[in-house]
Amino acid sequence: MKHIRLRRISSGFAFAAALFAAPFLSLSAQAQQQHAHVHGQIKLDVAIDGPTVVIDMESPLDNIVGFERAPKTAAEKKTAEDAIAQLRAADKLFVVDPAANCKLGPVDLRSSALGLGNPDPNEPPGHADLDATFSFNCTNAAAAKFIDVNLFAAFKGTRQIDSQIASAQGQFKRQLKRPAGAQASQPVRLGWSK
């Protein structure tokens, strides 16, 4: 049984959090407290609520920068700075369906190892994560049927993306795998609809 850890994104997104939580209420309390940390795997929760598309991401730091601790060398510091810059330019990593007419809004990055935001206090030592929330403000968010995801091209340590999507069309689970060869540098489409 897979564990899905949901965070309260903001009071305006309580609806989306309720959509995500409903199917998972039967998880045991022990499973809910356990935090999965799998190298190569990223978890994305996508919520389409009103005029907003919110993407909540959980990833081992190793997927993003190649190590799971605070950067020590000049090269590691540069790698971390470059990764943070890429994440802050989230509209390049996540291209929301043009029908939704979205613009990147707030980006919230959290990592204790990188000194970002308010990281998860339950994070086990030596297994640093990078969690993030990317918000997109849209004129027609409900029209979105896909997001082109560029995480495989941007972060070489990523092999798999497990996603949950909550939208007016329903709830969906999707899994994306790193494409082989030259395709790995291309976006992978995360789609949903009934």
HELIX and SHEET records of a PDB file:
HELIX    1   1 SER A   11  PHE A   13  5                                   3    
HELIX    2   2 ALA A   14  ALA A   21  1                                   8    
HELIX    3   3 ALA A   22  PHE A   24  5                                   3    
HELIX    4   4 ALA A   29  GLN A   33  1                                   5    
HELIX    5   5 LEU A   61  VAL A   65  1                                   5    
HELIX    6   6 ALA A   74  ARG A   88  1                                  15    
HELIX    7   7 ALA A   90  LEU A   93  1                                   4    
HELIX    8   8 PRO A   98  ALA A  100  5                                   3    
HELIX    9   9 ALA A  141  ALA A  143  5                                   3    
HELIX   10  10 LEU A  151  ALA A  154  1                                   4    
HELIX   11  11 GLY A  181  SER A  185  5                                   5    
SHEET    1   A 6 CYS A 102  ARG A 110  0                                        
SHEET    2   A 6 ASP A 129  CYS A 138 -1                                        
SHEET    3   A 6 THR A  52  PRO A  60 -1                                        
SHEET    4   A 6 GLN A  41  ASP A  49 -1                                        
SHEET    5   A 6 GLN A 160  SER A 167  1                                        
SHEET    6   A 6 GLY A 170  LYS A 177 -1                                        
SHEET    1   B 3 PHE A  94  VAL A  96  0                                        
SHEET    2   B 3 PHE A 146  VAL A 149 -1                                        
SHEET    3   B 3 VAL A 188  GLY A 191 -1                                        
END                                                                             
